[in-house]
Amino acid sequence: MEEETKTLEIVKARSDKREYRRIILKNSLTVLLISDPETDKCAASMDVGVGNYSDPEGLEGLAHFLEHMLFYASEKYPEEDSYSKFITEHGGITNAFTSSEHTNYYFDVNPDSFEEALDRFAQFFIKPLMSPDATTREIKAVDSEYQKNLLSDGWRMSQLEKHLSSKDHPYHKFSTGNWNTLELRPKEKGLDTRQELLKFYKEYYSANIMHLVLYGKDSLDISQKLVENKFQEILNINRSHVRFIGQPCSPEYLQIFVKAVPITEGHKLRVTWPITPGTLHYKMAPSGYLSHLIGHEGEGSIFYILKKLGWASSLWAGGSDCAHEFAFFQVDIELTDAGHEHYQEIVGLVFKYIDLLQQSGAQKWIFDELSCMGETHFHYQDKIPPIDSILGVSSNMRLYPPEDWLVGALPKKFNSDIIQVLLDELNSNNVRIFWASKKFEGNTDMSEPWYGTSFSVEKITSSQIQQWKESVCEKQLQLPAPNMFIPSDLSLKNILDKAGVPLLLRKSRYSRLWYKPDTAFCFPKAYIKIDFNCPHSRVSPESVVLTCLFSRLVMDYLNEYAYYADVAGLYYGVSNYYEGFQVTLVGYNHKMRILLETIIEGIAKFEVKPDRFSVMKELLIKDYQNLKFQQPYQLAKYYCSLALQYPTFPWKDELEVLHHLEADDLVQFYPLMLSRVFLECFIAGNLEPTEAEKMVQYTEDIFFSGTRPISDALFTSQHLTHRVVKLKKGINYCYATEGLNPSDENSALVHYIQVHQDDSVMNIMLQLFALIAKQPAFHQLRTVEQLGYITSLALRNFSGVYGVQFIVQSTIKGPRHLDSRTKAFLKMFENKLYEMSSHEFKSNVNALIEMKLEKFKNLHEESAFYWCEIASGTLKFDRIEHEVAALKQLTQEQFIDFFNERIKVGAPRKKAVSVFVYGNSHLSEYEADKSELVAPEFLQIEDICSFRRSRPLYGSFKGGLGHMKA
């Protein structure tokens, strides 16, 4: 076919200055070109129109496995893992995912490396190499990914829903794949997995069912020539688009009530219906309309009633488009213990609200509100990194006509008939109910084959559900009120002082206000952060837990009012942190002051409601109890943090005291917590300096004014600050422990190397090491040695003390072996570093400089950077400029000296701690390893808190008020 070029009349945001062009190459590959001369990163995403629904029978996970394999090598670039290495070394990231009907590959990279990166990327789809050796190794990686997910309730419940569907429908399939489905079973049938992989690739990877998005710095004409040059060779076999006709749930799998046993504590109820996919009527947005109402949390909503009764802690509703031909609508409710005993009334209440929607009919004013908010969010959407932007667009290209590739499913046309069709599908004949709780242990009679989830199924009837509806006497159900938080003033303030960094605008004995106007983004948005530094909040496990309960209760009390703000794009939070608690607001500035004053009043007039205290206490207990079910590598990271951060308390101590706390304890603690406070404030965005000052003055007046003020100023001696344990040079500490979940086969290692306290030259050398070593570490430990799916090397910052950590999680080998392999990698890397050419060194330095010079994409990103400087006390608002200057002066000799002194195995100034978490597979090694963890290789930590007390601490960048930098 002839190549087709169209300058697209694409719907784009009013603030979007980028140019777009749609082209169709001669091989029928559809491409969207995006030109952004201001971009710091270039990116590409290829969406291939085949997914795990196309897995051959008996080769479950083949599509996912193929996604893994394409990263290995190609005929043009045969060196294994060279694509990922190139992307990483040139400031980028790369990834992919396999869905039901499509597979998406994507990357970003520094602009000067984009052309070669594209060439390497294109080879995925032209002539990939899938060697027999690589095939076997990557099956192990897929199996490791499966092992990681075995004890994840999200994966388990998703597969259970699939299991309870028609066996001849692809929705029923197991999609991840494992050693059995990709190695053992095929061999038993005489199948060669690699040959099946090649066959699958040739059958489905056709240019005419691919969609490419290219986000570049060059003009559209140059980008078009680049795409034509790189992607024309992709084979087009005129593959028809894969479609799966029919609903996955035959009558046998409708009107079912499923009880399942989860891994974690808690009770979760899902009410779900198969529905018509929303993409068929995306401009009418029927699913969005109903999810807005059924998932609402304001007065009169389902959640509002359940919360008042103490039966639920959260509710979410929405559609999930599983495929072109079918979808589901779900209502997910997290139940309290009391709610668990009233499941029939809860299901009845859901259906009763659906009856209310039937009686009320589709309301145009509600749809118009949604349409207005959608339009506002679209036209004032924050700019995001190109890699995130193109990912959504390439997926949209499969679903929508070209003019809507950017806007997607924005509510545009009110159609009550279409809404009614979906509403009619949410009926008792069509329902599936899934209820997960540990209370069902021992009372189930079936097991899902892939994840082993225990469950039982019973049929329910429409008459039963009718009885459940009749058991609900609640008459307070109603539609939401009009949303007062929808912004109507979207004008930009004329701020004269265009400060490039935060200014200390106001300072008193009660507070400091840092202020930064929006000088870059020109959006009607703002960012507010107020830290309440409360010394009484961190003196004991009890005070930590009571502060947490206080923060949660404030959010709980605000919910039915402030939920409207959240819906309107004004996000808020009250959360505890190391030095007390903090208030955060982000979003449209028009109604921000109203919400802030409501939150501040809610804190100042806080009262303990015993019934809500009991609910929050119950939820917090479950959160603590569920920590033992986190991934072993997360547990290892936690132990590492606990060993290094002061003051912190072990979560088991906090859980122990939580059991004994009552509402009266919080009644007594609340005034003590607020008796001495310092407010650290940062306000940025589309607000004038006087507005910012008035907000802080209002907050001060509420807490510090009057004859009997709520709070008083801190004494200089009371300023809380976070400290970090200083490890001893030349020592590798080791903390070894058994995993907390006896069912988890995975073991984990965190090997942390503490390097220095904040210093520009040291910072950039550590960052350069991480940039250069990251991909080789991944390649060696995961790809070559196949130690585990979770394998990484990353920087870590503890309150301005910087280091680097290796993380490996494995069912194959125990923690001590993993530790030895990370050190073997460092020895291997040592040779690579010594052999590195000056050109390669300079290339890596330049890549890091480019990464540092990337402009902030939006107000939130910029504000988070500055807030980090304020919160840590470093106040290096010009950090980037200083570090770039240091990089330009850095020599290869300096870098090697840094590595030799602080990173390499046996380095004289190296300070390290290894955390070993032993899973069930390696418990037999635990005692033997502990007895052998002796000097000079290791210095064993027997008790973390005792170890912390024995070590000196780094000084803090934050002092008392008189010593704070201004």
LINQUI-V509007 format. One record per run of one state. SS is the DSSP state (a for helix, b for strand, c for the rest). FROM is the first residue (numbers start at 1). TO is the last residue. If there is no record, write none. Layout:
SS:FROM:TO
SS:FROM:TO
This chain:
c:1:3
b:4:7
c:8:18
b:19:24
c:25:29
b:30:35
c:36:40
b:41:48
c:49:51
a:52:54
c:55:61
a:62:69
c:70:72
b:73:74
c:75:81
a:82:89
c:90:92
b:93:98
c:99:102
b:103:110
a:111:125
c:126:127
b:128:129
c:130:131
a:132:149
c:150:152
a:153:163
c:164:169
a:170:172
c:173:178
a:179:188
c:189:192
a:193:204
c:205:206
a:207:209
b:210:216
c:217:219
a:220:231
c:232:250
a:251:253
c:254:255
b:256:260
c:261:266
b:267:275
c:276:277
a:278:281
c:282:285
a:286:294
c:295:301
a:302:309
c:310:311
b:312:320
c:321:326
b:327:335
c:336:336
a:337:340
c:341:342
a:343:360
c:361:363
a:364:379
c:380:385
a:386:399
c:400:401
a:402:404
c:405:415
a:416:425
c:426:430
b:431:437
a:438:440
c:441:445
b:446:447
c:448:453
b:454:459
c:460:461
a:462:470
c:471:502
b:503:507
c:508:510
b:511:517
c:518:524
b:525:533
c:534:534
a:535:538
c:539:540
a:541:567
c:568:569
b:570:577
c:578:579
b:580:588
c:589:591
a:592:604
c:605:609
a:610:629
c:630:631
a:632:644
b:645:646
c:647:650
a:651:658
c:659:662
a:663:673
c:674:675
b:676:676
c:677:677
b:678:685
c:686:688
a:689:704
c:705:711
b:712:712
c:713:715
a:716:718
c:719:722
b:723:725
c:726:730
b:731:738
c:739:746
b:747:757
c:758:759
a:760:784
c:785:790
b:791:798
c:799:800
b:801:810
c:811:814
a:815:835
c:836:837
a:838:852
c:853:858
a:859:872
c:873:878
a:879:889
c:890:891
a:892:902
c:903:910
b:911:918
c:919:919
a:920:932
c:933:938
b:939:940
c:941:943
a:944:950
c:951:952
b:953:953
c:954:960
a:961:963
c:964:966
